[in-house]
Amino acid sequence: MLVLTRRLGEVIRIGDDISIRVLDIQRGQVRVAIDAPREIPIHREEIYQQVQEENRKAADAEHGSEAAELWQRSQEKKR
């Protein structure tokens, strides 16, 4: 992990396409502006975690329904 110190108005560059500018610092909070290509998703950490959890649940449900369908077919073949 790279840790940087920036002052108000200063910028951090990530590659050629992404910049992060410090807009405001008040009461222990930092406001930043992120300039990046549209195809790069940008989320706050808590939102990113929610998206990952929802994706995991959807994948589990999909695999669960596939397993149930395979089990159902195997039961039908036994009859």
N, CA, C and O atoms as a GROMACS GRO file, in nm:
protein
  316
    1MET      N    1   0.085  -0.117   0.000
    1MET     CA    2   0.000   0.000   0.000
    1MET      C    3   0.090   0.124   0.000
    1MET      O    4   0.187   0.132   0.075
    2LEU      N    5   0.056   0.217  -0.083
    2LEU     CA    6   0.126   0.345  -0.089
    2LEU      C    7   0.047   0.447  -0.008
    2LEU      O    8  -0.073   0.463  -0.029
    3VAL      N    9   0.113   0.516   0.083
    3VAL     CA   10   0.048   0.619   0.164
    3VAL      C   11   0.108   0.754   0.124
    3VAL      O   12   0.230   0.772   0.127
    4LEU      N   13   0.022   0.849   0.087
    4LEU     CA   14   0.066   0.981   0.044
    4LEU      C   15   0.002   1.089   0.130
    4LEU      O   16  -0.109   1.071   0.181
    5THR      N   17   0.070   1.198   0.146
    5THR     CA   18   0.015   1.315   0.212
    5THR      C   19  -0.008   1.421   0.106
    5THR      O   20   0.081   1.451   0.026
    6ARG      N   21  -0.128   1.479   0.104
    6ARG     CA   22  -0.163   1.584   0.008
    6ARG      C   23  -0.226   1.698   0.082
    6ARG      O   24  -0.293   1.679   0.184
    7ARG      N   25  -0.206   1.817   0.031
    7ARG     CA   26  -0.270   1.937   0.088
    7ARG      C   27  -0.390   1.974   0.002
    7ARG      O   28  -0.409   1.920  -0.107
    8LEU      N   29  -0.470   2.064   0.051
    8LEU     CA   30  -0.586   2.113  -0.020
    8LEU      C   31  -0.548   2.157  -0.162
    8LEU      O   32  -0.454   2.234  -0.181
    9GLY      N   33  -0.621   2.106  -0.260
    9GLY     CA   34  -0.597   2.141  -0.400
    9GLY      C   35  -0.495   2.055  -0.471
    9GLY      O   36  -0.486   2.059  -0.594
   10GLU      N   37  -0.418   1.977  -0.398
   10GLU     CA   38  -0.316   1.892  -0.461
   10GLU      C   39  -0.381   1.767  -0.521
   10GLU      O   40  -0.491   1.728  -0.484
   11VAL      N   41  -0.309   1.706  -0.614
   11VAL     CA   42  -0.362   1.596  -0.694
   11VAL      C   43  -0.274   1.473  -0.682
   11VAL      O   44  -0.152   1.483  -0.668
   12ILE      N   45  -0.337   1.358  -0.687
   12ILE     CA   46  -0.268   1.229  -0.698
   12ILE      C   47  -0.304   1.173  -0.835
   12ILE      O   48  -0.422   1.172  -0.872
   13ARG      N   49  -0.206   1.126  -0.910
   13ARG     CA   50  -0.230   1.066  -1.041
   13ARG      C   51  -0.212   0.915  -1.031
   13ARG      O   52  -0.119   0.866  -0.967
   14ILE      N   53  -0.303   0.842  -1.095
   14ILE     CA   54  -0.292   0.696  -1.106
   14ILE      C   55  -0.289   0.665  -1.255
   14ILE      O   56  -0.390   0.677  -1.324
   15GLY      N   57  -0.175   0.626  -1.303
   15GLY     CA   58  -0.160   0.604  -1.446
   15GLY      C   59  -0.184   0.733  -1.523
   15GLY      O   60  -0.166   0.843  -1.469
   16ASP      N   61  -0.224   0.719  -1.648
   16ASP     CA   62  -0.248   0.835  -1.733
   16ASP      C   63  -0.391   0.885  -1.725
   16ASP      O   64  -0.419   0.999  -1.763
   17ASP      N   65  -0.483   0.802  -1.675
   17ASP     CA   66  -0.626   0.830  -1.689
   17ASP      C   67  -0.699   0.868  -1.561
   17ASP      O   68  -0.815   0.909  -1.567
   18ILE      N   69  -0.635   0.856  -1.446
   18ILE     CA   70  -0.708   0.878  -1.320
   18ILE      C   71  -0.636   0.984  -1.237
   18ILE      O   72  -0.514   0.979  -1.218
   19SER      N   73  -0.714   1.081  -1.188
   19SER     CA   74  -0.658   1.180  -1.096
   19SER      C   75  -0.754   1.196  -0.977
   19SER      O   76  -0.875   1.186  -0.991
   20ILE      N   77  -0.695   1.219  -0.862
   20ILE     CA   78  -0.770   1.240  -0.739
   20ILE      C   79  -0.725   1.373  -0.680
   20ILE      O   80  -0.607   1.390  -0.649
   21ARG      N   81  -0.817   1.466  -0.666
   21ARG     CA   82  -0.785   1.600  -0.615
   21ARG      C   83  -0.850   1.620  -0.478
   21ARG      O   84  -0.966   1.586  -0.458
   22VAL      N   85  -0.774   1.674  -0.383
   22VAL     CA   86  -0.825   1.707  -0.251
   22VAL      C   87  -0.902   1.839  -0.264
   22VAL      O   88  -0.844   1.942  -0.295
   23LEU      N   89  -1.034   1.834  -0.239
   23LEU     CA   90  -1.119   1.952  -0.253
   23LEU      C   91  -1.138   2.029  -0.123
   23LEU      O   92  -1.142   2.152  -0.123
   24ASP      N   93  -1.151   1.955  -0.012
   24ASP     CA   94  -1.185   2.020   0.114
   24ASP      C   95  -1.142   1.931   0.229
   24ASP      O   96  -1.144   1.809   0.219
   25ILE      N   97  -1.103   1.994   0.338
   25ILE     CA   98  -1.069   1.922   0.461
   25ILE      C   99  -1.136   1.994   0.575
   25ILE      O  100  -1.105   2.110   0.603
   26GLN      N  101  -1.231   1.926   0.643
   26GLN     CA  102  -1.302   1.987   0.755
   26GLN      C  103  -1.337   1.881   0.858
   26GLN      O  104  -1.383   1.772   0.823
   27ARG      N  105  -1.315   1.911   0.984
   27ARG     CA  106  -1.356   1.826   1.096
   27ARG      C  107  -1.324   1.679   1.075
   27ARG      O  108  -1.410   1.593   1.096
   28GLY      N  109  -1.204   1.650   1.033
   28GLY     CA  110  -1.163   1.512   1.017
   28GLY      C  111  -1.213   1.443   0.891
   28GLY      O  112  -1.194   1.322   0.876
   29GLN      N  113  -1.277   1.517   0.801
   29GLN     CA  114  -1.323   1.459   0.675
   29GLN      C  115  -1.249   1.524   0.559
   29GLN      O  116  -1.219   1.644   0.561
   30VAL      N  117  -1.222   1.444   0.458
   30VAL     CA  118  -1.156   1.492   0.338
   30VAL      C  119  -1.251   1.471   0.221
   30VAL      O  120  -1.301   1.360   0.201
   31ARG      N  121  -1.276   1.574   0.143
   31ARG     CA  122  -1.355   1.561   0.021
   31ARG      C  123  -1.259   1.553  -0.096
   31ARG      O  124  -1.166   1.634  -0.108
   32VAL      N  125  -1.280   1.454  -0.182
   32VAL     CA  126  -1.194   1.436  -0.298
   32VAL      C  127  -1.279   1.433  -0.425
   32VAL      O  128  -1.396   1.396  -0.422
   33ALA      N  129  -1.217   1.472  -0.533
   33ALA     CA  130  -1.279   1.460  -0.665
   33ALA      C  131  -1.196   1.358  -0.743
   33ALA      O  132  -1.074   1.366  -0.746
   34ILE      N  133  -1.265   1.264  -0.804
   34ILE     CA  134  -1.197   1.159  -0.880
   34ILE      C  135  -1.234   1.175  -1.027
   34ILE      O  136  -1.352   1.176  -1.062
   35ASP      N  137  -1.134   1.187  -1.110
   35ASP     CA  138  -1.154   1.197  -1.254
   35ASP      C  139  -1.098   1.070  -1.316
   35ASP      O  140  -0.978   1.044  -1.312
   36ALA      N  141  -1.189   0.989  -1.374
   36ALA     CA  142  -1.149   0.861  -1.431
   36ALA      C  143  -1.239   0.830  -1.550
   36ALA      O  144  -1.349   0.885  -1.559
   37PRO      N  145  -1.195   0.743  -1.640
   37PRO     CA  146  -1.281   0.702  -1.751
   37PRO      C  147  -1.409   0.638  -1.700
   37PRO      O  148  -1.411   0.574  -1.595
   38ARG      N  149  -1.518   0.655  -1.776
   38ARG     CA  150  -1.650   0.602  -1.736
   38ARG      C  151  -1.649   0.451  -1.713
   38ARG      O  152  -1.725   0.401  -1.630
   39GLU      N  153  -1.566   0.379  -1.786
   39GLU     CA  154  -1.568   0.233  -1.775
   39GLU      C  155  -1.502   0.181  -1.647
   39GLU      O  156  -1.506   0.062  -1.619
   40ILE      N  157  -1.442   0.269  -1.569
   40ILE     CA  158  -1.382   0.229  -1.442
   40ILE      C  159  -1.482   0.256  -1.330
   40ILE      O  160  -1.513   0.372  -1.302
   41PRO      N  161  -1.532   0.150  -1.265
   41PRO     CA  162  -1.628   0.172  -1.157
   41PRO      C  163  -1.558   0.233  -1.035
   41PRO      O  164  -1.446   0.194  -1.000
   42ILE      N  165  -1.625   0.328  -0.971
   42ILE     CA  166  -1.572   0.392  -0.850
   42ILE      C  167  -1.682   0.387  -0.745
   42ILE      O  168  -1.792   0.438  -0.766
   43HIS      N  169  -1.651   0.325  -0.630
   43HIS     CA  170  -1.748   0.312  -0.522
   43HIS      C  171  -1.682   0.344  -0.389
   43HIS      O  172  -1.561   0.327  -0.373
   44ARG      N  173  -1.762   0.392  -0.294
   44ARG     CA  174  -1.715   0.397  -0.156
   44ARG      C  175  -1.700   0.252  -0.110
   44ARG      O  176  -1.769   0.164  -0.162
   45GLU      N  177  -1.613   0.227  -0.015
   45GLU     CA  178  -1.585   0.090   0.029
   45GLU      C  179  -1.711   0.017   0.074
   45GLU      O  180  -1.730  -0.100   0.038
   46GLU      N  181  -1.798   0.083   0.152
   46GLU     CA  182  -1.917   0.014   0.203
   46GLU      C  183  -2.012  -0.023   0.090
   46GLU      O  184  -2.079  -0.126   0.097
   47ILE      N  185  -2.020   0.058  -0.014
   47ILE     CA  186  -2.104   0.026  -0.130
   47ILE      C  187  -2.041  -0.088  -0.208
   47ILE      O  188  -2.111  -0.180  -0.252
   48TYR      N  189  -1.910  -0.083  -0.225
   48TYR     CA  190  -1.839  -0.191  -0.295
   48TYR      C  191  -1.864  -0.325  -0.225
   48TYR      O  192  -1.890  -0.426  -0.291
   49GLN      N  193  -1.857  -0.326  -0.091
   49GLN     CA  194  -1.881  -0.450  -0.016
   49GLN      C  195  -2.023  -0.500  -0.036
   49GLN      O  196  -2.045  -0.620  -0.048
   50GLN      N  197  -2.122  -0.409  -0.039
   50GLN     CA  198  -2.261  -0.448  -0.061
   50GLN      C  199  -2.278  -0.510  -0.200
   50GLN      O  200  -2.347  -0.611  -0.216
   51VAL      N  201  -2.216  -0.450  -0.300
   51VAL     CA  202  -2.224  -0.502  -0.436
   51VAL      C  203  -2.163  -0.641  -0.442
   51VAL      O  204  -2.220  -0.731  -0.504
   52GLN      N  205  -2.048  -0.661  -0.379
   52GLN     CA  206  -1.983  -0.792  -0.378
   52GLN      C  207  -2.072  -0.896  -0.310
   52GLN      O  208  -2.083  -1.009  -0.358
   53GLU      N  209  -2.135  -0.858  -0.198
   53GLU     CA  210  -2.223  -0.951  -0.126
   53GLU      C  211  -2.344  -0.988  -0.211
   53GLU      O  212  -2.382  -1.105  -0.216
   54GLU      N  213  -2.404  -0.891  -0.277
   54GLU     CA  214  -2.518  -0.919  -0.364
   54GLU      C  215  -2.478  -1.010  -0.480
   54GLU      O  216  -2.553  -1.100  -0.517
   55ASN      N  217  -2.361  -0.986  -0.537
   55ASN     CA  218  -2.311  -1.073  -0.645
   55ASN      C  219  -2.290  -1.216  -0.595
   55ASN      O  220  -2.322  -1.312  -0.665
   56ARG      N  221  -2.236  -1.228  -0.472
   56ARG     CA  222  -2.214  -1.362  -0.415
   56ARG      C  223  -2.347  -1.433  -0.393
   56ARG      O  224  -2.360  -1.552  -0.423
   57LYS      N  225  -2.446  -1.360  -0.339
   57LYS     CA  226  -2.577  -1.420  -0.316
   57LYS      C  227  -2.642  -1.464  -0.446
   57LYS      O  228  -2.703  -1.570  -0.454
   58ALA      N  229  -2.630  -1.380  -0.548
   58ALA     CA  230  -2.689  -1.414  -0.678
   58ALA      C  231  -2.621  -1.538  -0.737
   58ALA      O  232  -2.688  -1.624  -0.794
   59ALA      N  233  -2.490  -1.546  -0.724
   59ALA     CA  234  -2.418  -1.663  -0.775
   59ALA      C  235  -2.457  -1.788  -0.697
   59ALA      O  236  -2.475  -1.895  -0.756
   60ASP      N  237  -2.469  -1.777  -0.564
   60ASP     CA  238  -2.510  -1.891  -0.481
   60ASP      C  239  -2.650  -1.937  -0.520
   60ASP      O  240  -2.675  -2.057  -0.531
   61ALA      N  241  -2.740  -1.843  -0.541
   61ALA     CA  242  -2.878  -1.877  -0.579
   61ALA      C  243  -2.880  -1.946  -0.715
   61ALA      O  244  -2.954  -2.042  -0.736
   62GLU      N  245  -2.799  -1.896  -0.807
   62GLU     CA  246  -2.794  -1.956  -0.941
   62GLU      C  247  -2.740  -2.098  -0.934
   62GLU      O  248  -2.794  -2.189  -0.996
   63HIS      N  249  -2.633  -2.116  -0.856
   63HIS     CA  250  -2.576  -2.251  -0.843
   63HIS      C  251  -2.671  -2.342  -0.766
   63HIS      O  252  -2.680  -2.461  -0.794
   64GLY      N  253  -2.741  -2.286  -0.668
   64GLY     CA  254  -2.837  -2.365  -0.591
   64GLY      C  255  -2.951  -2.412  -0.677
   64GLY      O  256  -2.994  -2.527  -0.664
   65SER      N  257  -3.002  -2.328  -0.767
   65SER     CA  258  -3.113  -2.368  -0.854
   65SER      C  259  -3.065  -2.470  -0.957
   65SER      O  260  -3.141  -2.560  -0.995
   66GLU      N  261  -2.942  -2.457  -1.001
   66GLU     CA  262  -2.887  -2.556  -1.094
   66GLU      C  263  -2.875  -2.692  -1.025
   66GLU      O  264  -2.908  -2.795  -1.084
   67ALA      N  265  -2.829  -2.691  -0.900
   67ALA     CA  266  -2.815  -2.816  -0.825
   67ALA      C  267  -2.952  -2.879  -0.802
   67ALA      O  268  -2.967  -3.000  -0.815
   68ALA      N  269  -3.050  -2.797  -0.768
   68ALA     CA  270  -3.185  -2.848  -0.746
   68ALA      C  271  -3.241  -2.908  -0.874
   68ALA      O  272  -3.307  -3.012  -0.871
   69GLU      N  273  -3.216  -2.844  -0.986
   69GLU     CA  274  -3.263  -2.895  -1.115
   69GLU      C  275  -3.197  -3.029  -1.149
   69GLU      O  276  -3.263  -3.120  -1.197
   70LEU      N  277  -3.067  -3.040  -1.125
   70LEU     CA  278  -2.997  -3.167  -1.150
   70LEU      C  279  -3.051  -3.277  -1.059
   70LEU      O  280  -3.070  -3.390  -1.103
   71TRP      N  281  -3.076  -3.243  -0.933
   71TRP     CA  282  -3.131  -3.342  -0.840
   71TRP      C  283  -3.269  -3.387  -0.888
   71TRP      O  284  -3.299  -3.506  -0.886
   72GLN      N  285  -3.353  -3.292  -0.930
   72GLN     CA  286  -3.487  -3.324  -0.979
   72GLN      C  287  -3.479  -3.417  -1.098
   72GLN      O  288  -3.555  -3.514  -1.105
   73ARG      N  289  -3.390  -3.390  -1.192
   73ARG     CA  290  -3.374  -3.478  -1.309
   73ARG      C  291  -3.329  -3.616  -1.268
   73ARG      O  292  -3.376  -3.716  -1.324
   74SER      N  293  -3.238  -3.624  -1.170
   74SER     CA  294  -3.191  -3.756  -1.128
   74SER      C  295  -3.305  -3.836  -1.063
   74SER      O  296  -3.311  -3.958  -1.077
   75GLN      N  297  -3.395  -3.767  -0.992
   75GLN     CA  298  -3.508  -3.834  -0.931
   75GLN      C  299  -3.607  -3.883  -1.036
   75GLN      O  300  -3.665  -3.991  -1.022
   76GLU      N  301  -3.626  -3.807  -1.141
   76GLU     CA  302  -3.717  -3.845  -1.249
   76GLU      C  303  -3.665  -3.967  -1.323
   76GLU      O  304  -3.743  -4.052  -1.367
   77LYS      N  305  -3.533  -3.977  -1.338
   77LYS     CA  306  -3.473  -4.091  -1.408
   77LYS      C  307  -3.490  -4.220  -1.327
   77LYS      O  308  -3.498  -4.328  -1.385
   78LYS      N  309  -3.496  -4.208  -1.195
   78LYS     CA  310  -3.512  -4.326  -1.110
   78LYS      C  311  -3.652  -4.384  -1.120
   78LYS      O  312  -3.671  -4.502  -1.089
   79ARG      N  313  -3.750  -4.308  -1.163
   79ARG     CA  314  -3.889  -4.355  -1.168
   79ARG      C  315  -3.914  -4.440  -1.285
   79ARG      O  316  -4.026  -4.487  -1.304
   0.00000   0.00000   0.00000
